[in-house]
Amino acid sequence: MKRTIVIPAIFALTGASSFAAEKKTLSWEFGDGQTHGWQIVSGEVGFYDGGMASTTWETRDAEQTTFLARSPMFRLNGGGGLEITLKGGMGKRLPATAREVLAKPQTSNGGPMGAALRRVTDDAYVLFFEKSKTHQQTIKVAKEELDKLIARSHDEVYTLDLVDGLHGGWGHLPLVRASVAATSVGQLPKPPAGFGAPARHLFLGSKHGKLEFDKKELWATPGSKISLTLLNSDEMAHNFILCQPDDKVANELGEYVMGNLAEMIKRAYVPSDPRVIAHTDLVAPGTSDTIYITVPNTPGDYPYVCTFPGHHLLMRGVLHVTAELPRPKVDVLKPPMPGDVFRITVKDRPIIVRGSLNGSGPASICVGTLSGSQFAFDTARCIVAKTWMSPNGELVNTKPAWDGRGGNFLQIMGQGRFSATQDAQPLDVGGGDVSPDFLGYEIGDDGYPSFHYKLGASIVLVKVVPAGDGLDANFTLNPTPSGATYTLGETQSIGEAAERGTAVKVGANFTVHFKTK
């Protein structure tokens, strides 16, 4: 039985245009007080200290509107790298997507502050720019790093975002200049009258010589308005047809085209079929076409396909219409900042750095593992005090502690996963409120340290190693007091027990898992 759904009005606009992936560099300088085509998505723009920034920096102790400025859209062209110069205070980590920034329209104490490379189709921040405490800093991303993004999809479209969602902190964050080896996408054609502004822009490309779209999955929310641009840098013509949910529709449309070529040539290979929701024109190599779509109100999986003769067998995908957009799957690249001599990175063996770490104490032992799951052991409290995830293997930035007069905290390099509360003492061996006595540590043949301390009448040995989606802290108690317990913290589990605050009875040997991924 054929499924029928009610589709709201679908607007389509043919906007075929040519593009060339020339090895150009896009650059912007903001010392003249102009935005140079950047869009102010949220907040108010100001110009000072030679750059573009939020106007609110002079009143940072008060709540303000989150500031987000966005560059024109572009495609990386492989002709070089990226440079961005920032002034002002130290940045704060950005969330995974721009929509998470805008979901909190007001600034907060500890809110996001920095710049990022944004992938337009899924709104993901794929490259973070974290600024140190130096007044001015130019961050450089090598061509080889951008080539990794191009290898995933040469038709991907990006923007640069400047975000200031912080109050209660010092300083400001002017963007002085930015440049990237990229080709401008240019202005998309205007939507048809009455359509309104699209909530999202989706971009779809092709994999050279493989008869595949570069994305086999796209997402949109029910009833939303979107634009979709098919970029064709392939050697063959392609089209895009969005269909009603039906397991057979892609094959049936493709087979109809193959069996009726004389008719289909006149229709750009788009069958007159009620299951067709929207479609592009036939897009010649080196050109693009943009259409505007009102997404169906009914959640579901809506197939899309290229029906150029023979392409339907491989060139297809699914538009997932869901109430909640998924969190993007992205391997975040993180460019090195100037002063790399101070940035400690794990290479072929675990690394240990001792120093003062905020939240872990003045005598912390920071350990970088081969998996990117990093941790700090507080020798005063004898606990794993912090864990963080570093996709590129960085452990800490020692510059605040070692450079110049030093005396400041080490800076973790990565995304924080767990931080123990100030009064945390998860292991209880009985005997009342007893303080641990750190005895030292030794490094095993695998490069990982084993920590030894005395707690009550027991000698405790704990060794933390990478395991699965995080870290395993393997404990040994000698002697083992009856009634010993371990109280779970956030991201921790012992066997099936994983609820924060659960006191788990433990024996002579037990393992606490810390999830970091």
C-alpha positions, -999 to +999 in steps of 0.1 A: +000+000+000+014+034-010+020+057+019+006+092+015+015+122+037+002+157+036+030+180+025+029+217+032+035+242+004+069+235-011+088+265-026+116+259-050+139+284-067+163+275-094+195+294-087+221+276-108+254+294-106+290+286-115+319+284-090+356+278-093+378+264-066+406+288-074+436+289-049+426+322-035+429+336+000+400+354+017+411+380+042+395+405+065+410+433+086+389+453+111+411+482+120+390+505+098+358+500+119+340+481+092+325+446+094+336+437+058+306+414+051+305+397+085+270+391+099+262+402+134+241+372+144+236+383+180+245+412+202+260+446+192+293+451+174+320+476+184+355+485+172+384+492+195+419+481+201+423+477+164+396+450+160+360+440+159+343+428+191+313+431+214+304+466+225+298+452+260+334+447+273+334+478+295+305+464+316+316+428+317+304+423+353+267+427+342+247+403+321+247+412+284+234+398+251+257+371+238+278+384+209+282+363+178+298+377+145+300+354+115+320+356+083+307+351+048+304+314+038+334+298+020+348+265+008+384+255+017+405+253-015+437+236-004+458+266-014+472+273+021+463+276+058+444+299+082+455+327+104+436+346+130+448+375+152+430+382+185+436+408+212+424+411+248+417+386+274+419+348+276+392+329+258+368+304+273+359+270+256+331+271+231+304+245+229+302+219+201+278+239+180+268+275+173+231+268+181+243+259+217+258+294+219+226+310+207+205+288+230+218+310+259+211+345+246+225+362+277+261+361+288+271+342+319+300+340+343+323+315+326+304+316+293+320+309+259+345+334+245+367+328+215+367+320+178+359+289+157+356+274+123+320+264+118+307+237+094+275+252+081+254+221+073+254+207+109+264+239+127+294+221+142+325+239+155+353+218+140+382+240+149+386+259+181+408+290+186+418+293+223+436+325+232+462+327+260+467+356+284+491+374+260+476+407+249+478+399+211+481+365+196+482+352+160+471+316+157+481+297+126+466+266+112+488+248+087+476+238+052+481+202+062+455+205+089+429+221+066+436+194+041+423+169+066+389+187+064+390+189+026+397+151+025+364+145+044+345+166+019+359+190-007+324+206-011+319+214+026+310+250+034+323+269+064+322+302+083+344+318+109+325+327+141+336+352+168+318+345+201+317+365+234+292+351+259+312+359+290+306+384+318+323+386+352+357+381+335+384+405+326+392+419+292+377+418+258+383+398+226+387+420+195+393+402+162+420+421+145+424+401+113+416+367+097+427+350+065+420+316+051+428+297+019+393+295+007+368+303-021+338+324-013+304+307-018+289+341-025+253+351-018+227+325-021+197+334-044+169+350-026+140+328-014+107+331-032+082+357-020+064+347+011+089+320+021+107+339+048+142+334+061+154+298+062+163+285+096+192+265+083+214+262+052+223+227+040+250+220+015+255+188-004+284+178-026+297+148-045+326+124-040+348+126-071+346+094-093+325+075-067+289+083-076+282+093-040+269+123-023+294+136+003+267+133+029+245+103+032+225+118+061+210+153+066+188+165+095+160+191+098+131+197+122+094+192+112+079+222+095+111+242+094+122+262+064+156+253+050+177+260+019+196+232+002+225+239-022+239+211-044+275+219-052+288+199-082+326+199-084+324+164-100+331+156-137+295+146-143+261+163-140+240+155-109+206+164-094+189+161-061+154+148-055+138+147-021+111+120-017+083+109+006+093+081+030+093+049+009+119+021+008+115+016-029+111+051-042+148+058-051+150+026-072+117+032-088+124+068-098+158+058-112+144+029-131+117+051-146+143+075-158+164+047-174+133+034-192+121+067-205+152+086-215+136+106-243+110+120-220+133+125-190+159+145-210+133+172-214+125+171-176+161+172-163+156+135-153+130+144-127+099+121-130+064+135-126+057+115-095+036+125-064+063+111-041+087+138-052+087+166-026+114+189-040+142+188-065+171+208-080+177+214-116+203+192-134+235+207-121+264+208-146+300+202-134+314+233-118+280+248-110+255+248-081+218+250-076+199+262-045+163+253-036+142+264-007+121+237+011+094+238+038+102+205+057+072+182+061+055+183+095+056+145+098+088+132+114+105+104+095+132+094+071+129+111+037+152+096+010+170+117-015+186+105-047+203+116-079+184+104-109+208+112-137+208+080-157+224+052-136+233+073-106+204+062-085+221+029-077+247+046-055+240+083-052+214+085-024+209+095+012+183+103+039+169+135+053+160+127+089+131+149+101+133+149+139+122+172+167+157+174+181+188+179+159+215+154+169+248+164+183+273+166+154+298+138+150+331+156+146+368+151+153+377+185+166+410+199+153+428+222+177+456+244+163+487+249+183+491+283+199+523+303+199+547+293+226+545+256+219+576+250+240+552+253+270+525+229+256+531+194+267+519+168+242+518+130+244+536+113+215+547+077+219+548+073+257+527+086+286+539+119+301+539+131+337+539+168+347+539+180+383+526+214+392+497+235+406+464+229+389+432+247+396+407+222+413+435+197+419+458+214+443+494+228+444+511+194+442+492+178+414+505+151+391+491+154+356+493+123+334+489+123+297+479+089+282+482+075+248+444+075+243+439+113+248+421+107+282+441+128+306+439+131+344+454+148+374+461+131+408+459+154+438+486+142+462+471+161+492+437+144+490+451+113+472+423+113+447+418+115+409+408+152+410+403+160+373+399+143+340+398+158+305+398+147+269+424+159+244+418+147+208+452+157+197+471+144+227+479+177+244+482+175+282+488+209+298+500+244+288+528+251+313+533+288+302+512+303+330+532+284+356+567+285+341+570+316+319+583+349+333+575+351+370+552+321+367+533+311+398+500+305+381+481+273+375+489+249+348+463+251+320+446+218+309+445+214+272+413+197+262+377+194+272+370+189+309+351+158+319+353+155+357+364+178+386+362+166+421+344+187+447+366+205+472+357+181+501+357+149+480+371+118+498+354+090+479+373+061+495+361+053+530+380+026+550+362+033+583+378+046+614+361+080+612+374+111+595+410+101+586+433+121+563+454+103+536+492+103+537+508+103+503+538+079+501+549+085+465+546+069+431+565+046+408+564+043+370+558+009+355+572-005+323+542+008+304+550+044+315+520+048+337+525+057+374+511+038+404+503+060+434+508+048+470+492+063+500+481+054+535+445+058+546+437+047+581+454+013+587+454+005+550+480+010+523+463+020+491+478+015+456+460+030+426+470+028+390+451+047+363+452+035+327+432+041+295+403+017+291+373+018+266+357+052+266+378+066+294+401+056+322+402+027+347+415+035+382+426+001+396+427+000+434+444-024+458+438-022+496+461-039+521+448-048+546+412-047+534+389-032+561+355-047+564+328-022+552+351-002+529+332+018+504+338+041+474+313+069+467+308+075+430+313+110+415+302+124+382+312+102+351+323+074+374+311+038+377+320+005+394+306-024+375+269-017+370+268+010+396+270+045+379+247+068+399+265+098+413+266+097+452+262+059+454+284+043+481+296+010+466+310-016+489+345-026+478+371-053+485+408-058+483+408-051+445+383-029+426+382-007+396+366+027+392+359+038+356+360+074+346+342+082+313+359+108+292+347+103+257 
